């Protein structure tokens, strides 16, 4: 949530976010998740050699293989609620 808020509302770049998370990890928020988030934000796209952050290169999308639909059909057939999957 912190990443999303700083990225969208604060307009922070991945490089700025890397610094923020690394600074947070030096203080009261010192934790494994804060540490690896800072490291992840610091990763660059070495394949394209464009020096862009990997989080800016990776598309935020996923495909569907149909398993969710099959699950919903089976839940309906059995009369079992599956609201989380339906969402």
SERO-4910 file (N, C-alpha, C, O; in steps of 0.05 Angstrom, whole numbers):
BEGIN
 pado doro    nc1    nc2    nc3   cac1   cac2   cac3    cc1    cc2    cc3    oc1    oc2    oc3
  Unk    A     16    -24      0      0      0      0     17     25      0     11     44    -14
  Unk    A     38     25     16     56     48     17     68     53    -11     69     76    -20
  Unk    A     77     32    -25     88     35    -51     68     48    -70     74     67    -84
  Unk    A     44     37    -70     23     47    -88     16     76    -83     13     92   -101
  Unk    A     14     83    -58      7    111    -51     29    130    -59     24    151    -70
  Unk    A     54    123    -53     77    140    -59     80    142    -90     88    163   -100
  Unk    A     75    120   -104     78    119   -133     56    136   -147     62    152   -164
  Unk    A     31    130   -140      9    143   -154      2    171   -143     -1    190   -159
  Unk    A      0    173   -117     -7    199   -106     17    218   -102     15    242   -107
  Unk    A     39    206    -95     63    222    -90     79    227   -115     96    245   -116
  Unk    A     74    211   -136     89    215   -161    118    207   -159    135    217   -175
  Unk    A    125    190   -140    153    182   -136    162    162   -158    147    145   -166
  Unk    A    186    165   -167    198    147   -186    207    122   -171    209    122   -147
  Unk    A    214    101   -186    224     77   -174    250     82   -159    255     71   -138
  Unk    A    267     99   -170    293    106   -157    287    121   -130    301    116   -110
  Unk    A    268    139   -130    261    153   -106    249    134    -85    256    136    -61
  Unk    A    233    116    -94    221     96    -76    242     77    -65    240     69    -42
  Unk    A    261     70    -81    283     53    -71    297     67    -47    302     54    -26
  Unk    A    303     93    -50    316    108    -28    298    109     -4    307    106     19
  Unk    A    272    114     -8    253    116     14    252     90     30    254     90     54
  Unk    A    249     68     16    247     42     29    273     34     43    272     23     65
  Unk    A    295     41     31    321     35     44    325     52     69    335     42     89
  Unk    A    316     77     68    317     94     92    298     84    114    306     83    137
  Unk    A    274     76    106    255     65    126    267     40    139    263     36    163
  Unk    A    282     24    124    293     -1    135    315      5    156    322    -13    171
  Unk    A    326     29    156    346     36    176    334     45    202    349     48    222
  Unk    A    308     49    203    295     60    227    276     40    240    280     16    240
  Unk    A    254     51    250    234     35    265    220     15    247    209     -5    256
  Unk    A    220     20    220    206      1    202    224    -21    192    217    -35    173
  Unk    A    247    -24    204    267    -45    197    253    -72    196    245    -83    217
  Unk    A    251    -84    172    239   -110    169    248   -123    143    259   -109    125
  Unk    A    245   -148    141    252   -163    117    237   -153     92    249   -149     71
  Unk    A    211   -148     95    195   -139     72    203   -111     63    204   -106     39
  Unk    A    208    -94     81    218    -67     73    245    -69     60    250    -55     40
  Unk    A    262    -86     70    289    -90     59    287   -100     30    300    -89     12
  Unk    A    272   -122     26    271   -133     -1    256   -115    -21    262   -115    -45
  Unk    A    237    -99    -11    223    -80    -28    243    -59    -39    243    -53    -63
  Unk    A    260    -49    -21    281    -30    -30    299    -43    -50    307    -30    -70
  Unk    A    307    -68    -46    325    -82    -65    311    -86    -92    323    -83   -113
  Unk    A    285    -94    -91    271    -99   -116    268    -73   -132    272    -73   -156
  Unk    A    262    -51   -118    259    -25   -132    285    -16   -144    285      0   -163
  Unk    A    308    -26   -134    334    -18   -144    343    -35   -168    363    -28   -180
  Unk    A    328    -56   -175    336    -73   -197    331    -59   -224    310    -47   -228
  Unk    A    351    -60   -241    349    -47   -268    345    -68   -289    352    -91   -286
  Unk    A    335    -60   -312    331    -77   -335    358    -80   -349    366    -63   -365
  Unk    A    371   -103   -343    397   -108   -355    396   -119   -383    416   -119   -398
  Unk    A    373   -129   -391    370   -140   -418    369   -118   -439    383   -119   -459
  Unk    A    351    -99   -435    348    -78   -455    370    -56   -452    373    -40   -470
  Unk    A    384    -57   -430    406    -38   -425    396     -9   -427    411      8   -437
  Unk    A    372     -5   -417    361     22   -418    362     36   -391    352     59   -388
  Unk    A    372     23   -371    375     33   -343    349     40   -330    348     55   -311
  Unk    A    327     29   -341    301     32   -328    298     12   -305    310     -9   -306
  Unk    A    282     20   -286    276      2   -264    259    -21   -274    241    -16   -290
  Unk    A    264    -45   -264    248    -68   -272    218    -65   -266    201    -74   -282
  Unk    A    211    -51   -244    183    -47   -238    169    -29   -257    145    -29   -259
  Unk    A    185    -13   -272    173      4   -293    171    -11   -320    156     -2   -337
  Unk    A    186    -32   -323    186    -47   -348    166    -70   -348    154    -75   -368
  Unk    A    162    -83   -325    144   -106   -323    115    -96   -325    107    -78   -310
  Unk    A    100   -108   -343     72   -101   -347     55   -110   -323     59   -133   -314
  Unk    A     37    -94   -314     19   -101   -292     -7   -113   -303    -28   -100   -303
  Unk    A     -5   -137   -313    -28   -151   -324    -24   -181   -322     -1   -191   -319
  Unk    A    -45   -195   -324    -44   -224   -324    -64   -235   -343    -84   -223   -350
  Unk    A    -58   -259   -352    -77   -272   -371    -94   -292   -356    -91   -296   -331
  Unk    A   -112   -304   -369   -131   -323   -357   -128   -350   -372   -129   -350   -397
  Unk    A   -126   -371   -357   -125   -398   -369   -152   -412   -367   -155   -435   -376
  Unk    A   -171   -398   -355   -198   -410   -353   -204   -425   -327   -226   -433   -323
  Unk    A   -183   -428   -310   -188   -444   -286   -207   -430   -267   -222   -444   -253
  Unk    A   -207   -404   -266   -226   -390   -249   -255   -394   -258   -273   -398   -242
  Unk    A   -259   -394   -285   -286   -399   -296   -295   -428   -290   -318   -433   -283
  Unk    A   -276   -447   -293   -283   -475   -287   -291   -478   -258   -309   -492   -251
  Unk    A   -276   -464   -241   -282   -466   -212   -309   -454   -206   -324   -466   -191
  Unk    A   -316   -432   -219   -342   -420   -214   -365   -438   -225   -386   -440   -212
  Unk    A   -360   -450   -248   -381   -468   -259   -385   -492   -240   -408   -500   -236
  Unk    A   -363   -503   -230   -365   -526   -212   -379   -518   -186   -395   -533   -175
  Unk    A   -372   -494   -175   -384   -484   -151   -414   -481   -155   -430   -487   -137
  Unk    A   -422   -470   -178   -451   -466   -183   -465   -493   -186   -487   -497   -176
  Unk    A   -452   -512   -199   -463   -539   -203   -468   -552   -176   -488   -567   -172
  Unk    A   -449   -548   -157   -451   -561   -131   -467   -544   -111   -472   -553    -89
  Unk    A   -473   -519   -118   -488   -502   -100   -470   -491    -77   -480   -487    -55
  Unk    A   -445   -487    -83   -426   -478    -63   -418   -449    -70   -411   -443    -92
  Unk    A   -420   -430    -50   -413   -403    -56   -383   -400    -59   -367   -413    -45
  Unk    A   -374   -383    -78   -346   -377    -83   -343   -348    -90   -334   -341   -112
  Unk    A   -351   -329    -72   -352   -301    -79   -324   -289    -84   -322   -271   -101
  Unk    A   -303   -299    -71   -277   -287    -76   -267   -293   -104   -255   -276   -117
  Unk    A   -272   -317   -113   -264   -324   -140   -281   -310   -161   -271   -301   -182
  Unk    A   -306   -306   -155   -325   -293   -173   -317   -263   -177   -322   -252   -198
  Unk    A   -305   -252   -156   -298   -223   -158   -275   -220   -177   -265   -198   -182
***
